[in-house]
């Protein structure tokens, strides 16, 4: 008896623990317990473009500095 058989039997009795997963140009459900994958959906459309209205400076992402730039002499 293999571990794969035990996992598949458990999912057969209790249902899959599905997790939404993204692959290369594909989106599908994958069971965390046994690894079963649904047929999923192909992601063939071009992604939407994002247009910023208003002041672009207000919408820019600013990364805070984690290190102080002053040096000790």
Secondary structure, 3 states (H helix, E strand, C coil): CCHHHHHHHHHHHHCCCEEEEEECCEEEEEECCCCCECCCEECCCCCCCCCCCCCHHHHCCCCCCCCCCCCCC
